[in-house]
Amino acid sequence: MPYILIFMEDPLQKFKILLGKRIRSLRLAKGWTQQELGEKADISYKFLGQVERGKQNPSFVVLVKIADAFKIELIELCRFTHEISSRNELEKEITRIIKNSSDDELRQYVLLLRALFPFDLKKNA
């Protein structure tokens, strides 16, 4: 009896890609090569390249070493908002946030947006 193999997408793949983009953008902001970051973090620059391309899933220890090399808190490696570039991705993220928010949270978002962007929404509709 033949077997049918079903390949499911790695559920962590999007995270790995965003993490890699984040590390690459931080590295480039410092003007470092992969080799320089690898030396500062005491990890292989080849492995680092794979992480930046979303091909490897770094361990917690590796993430700590990378954060230390950048002199940032570990949580900063997971701030992906700068890595979302397309309008479509931004709209999906906003929609996800809205769908998962309570009525009170939605009210807070509107107040926050009005405070940050004080313009008449009715005029701009």
C-alpha positions as CSV (number, residue, x, y, z in Angstrom):
1,M,0.0,0.0,0.0
2,P,1.6,3.3,-1.0
3,Y,2.1,6.0,1.5
4,I,1.1,9.6,0.8
5,L,3.4,12.1,2.5
6,I,2.0,15.4,3.4
7,F,4.5,18.1,4.0
8,M,3.2,20.8,6.4
9,E,4.8,24.2,6.5
10,D,6.9,24.7,9.6
11,P,4.7,26.7,11.9
12,L,7.8,28.5,13.2
13,Q,9.0,29.5,9.7
14,K,7.5,33.0,9.8
15,F,9.1,33.6,13.2
16,K,12.5,32.4,12.0
17,I,12.3,34.6,8.9
18,L,11.3,37.7,11.0
19,L,14.0,37.0,13.6
20,G,16.6,36.6,10.9
21,K,15.5,39.9,9.3
22,R,15.6,41.6,12.6
23,I,19.1,40.4,13.4
24,R,20.3,41.4,9.9
25,S,18.8,44.9,10.2
26,L,20.4,45.4,13.6
27,R,23.8,44.1,12.3
28,L,23.6,46.4,9.2
29,A,22.7,49.3,11.4
30,K,25.9,48.8,13.3
31,G,27.8,48.5,10.0
32,W,29.0,45.0,10.9
33,T,29.6,42.0,8.6
34,Q,28.3,38.6,9.6
35,Q,31.8,37.6,10.5
36,E,32.1,40.6,12.9
37,L,28.9,39.8,14.6
38,G,29.8,36.2,14.8
39,E,33.1,37.0,16.5
40,K,31.4,39.4,18.9
41,A,28.7,36.8,19.8
42,D,31.1,33.9,19.7
43,I,29.1,32.0,17.1
44,S,29.9,30.8,13.6
45,Y,29.3,33.4,10.9
46,K,28.0,30.7,8.6
47,F,25.4,29.7,11.2
48,L,24.6,33.4,11.6
49,G,24.0,33.6,7.9
50,Q,21.6,30.7,8.1
51,V,19.8,32.3,11.0
52,E,19.5,35.6,9.1
53,R,17.9,33.7,6.1
54,G,15.5,31.9,8.4
55,K,17.1,28.5,7.7
56,Q,18.2,27.8,11.3
57,N,16.4,28.1,14.6
58,P,18.9,29.5,17.1
59,S,19.0,28.3,20.7
60,F,18.2,30.6,23.6
61,V,21.9,30.7,24.5
62,V,22.7,31.9,20.9
63,L,20.0,34.6,21.1
64,V,21.4,35.8,24.4
65,K,24.9,36.0,22.8
66,I,23.6,37.9,19.9
67,A,21.7,40.4,22.1
68,D,24.8,40.8,24.2
69,A,26.9,41.5,21.2
70,F,24.4,44.3,20.2
71,K,24.2,45.5,23.8
72,I,20.5,45.2,23.8
73,E,17.9,43.4,25.9
74,L,16.9,40.0,24.5
75,I,13.3,41.1,24.0
76,E,14.6,43.7,21.4
77,L,15.5,40.8,19.1
78,C,11.8,39.9,19.0
79,R,10.5,43.3,18.1
80,F,9.4,42.6,14.5
81,T,7.3,45.6,13.7
82,H,10.2,47.2,11.8
83,E,10.6,44.0,9.7
84,I,7.1,44.1,8.4
85,S,7.4,46.2,5.2
86,S,4.5,45.6,2.9
87,R,1.1,47.4,3.3
88,N,-0.6,44.0,3.0
89,E,1.4,42.6,5.9
90,L,0.7,45.7,8.0
91,E,-3.0,45.5,7.3
92,K,-3.0,41.8,8.2
93,E,-1.3,42.6,11.5
94,I,-3.7,45.4,12.3
95,T,-6.6,43.1,11.5
96,R,-5.3,40.4,13.7
97,I,-4.8,42.8,16.6
98,I,-8.3,44.2,16.2
99,K,-10.0,40.7,15.9
100,N,-8.3,39.6,19.1
101,S,-9.1,42.7,21.2
102,S,-11.9,43.3,23.6
103,D,-14.3,46.3,23.2
104,D,-12.4,48.2,25.9
105,E,-9.1,47.6,24.2
106,L,-10.5,48.8,20.9
107,R,-11.7,52.0,22.7
108,Q,-8.1,52.5,24.1
109,Y,-6.7,52.0,20.6
110,V,-9.0,54.7,19.2
111,L,-8.1,57.1,22.0
112,L,-4.4,56.4,21.5
113,L,-4.6,56.9,17.7
114,R,-6.5,60.2,18.2
115,A,-3.8,61.4,20.6
116,L,-1.0,60.4,18.3
117,F,-2.6,61.6,15.1
118,P,-4.9,64.6,16.0
119,F,-6.8,65.0,12.8
120,D,-10.5,64.8,11.9
121,L,-11.1,61.2,10.7
122,K,-14.4,62.2,9.1
123,K,-12.6,64.8,6.9
124,N,-10.1,62.2,5.7
125,A,-12.6,59.5,5.0
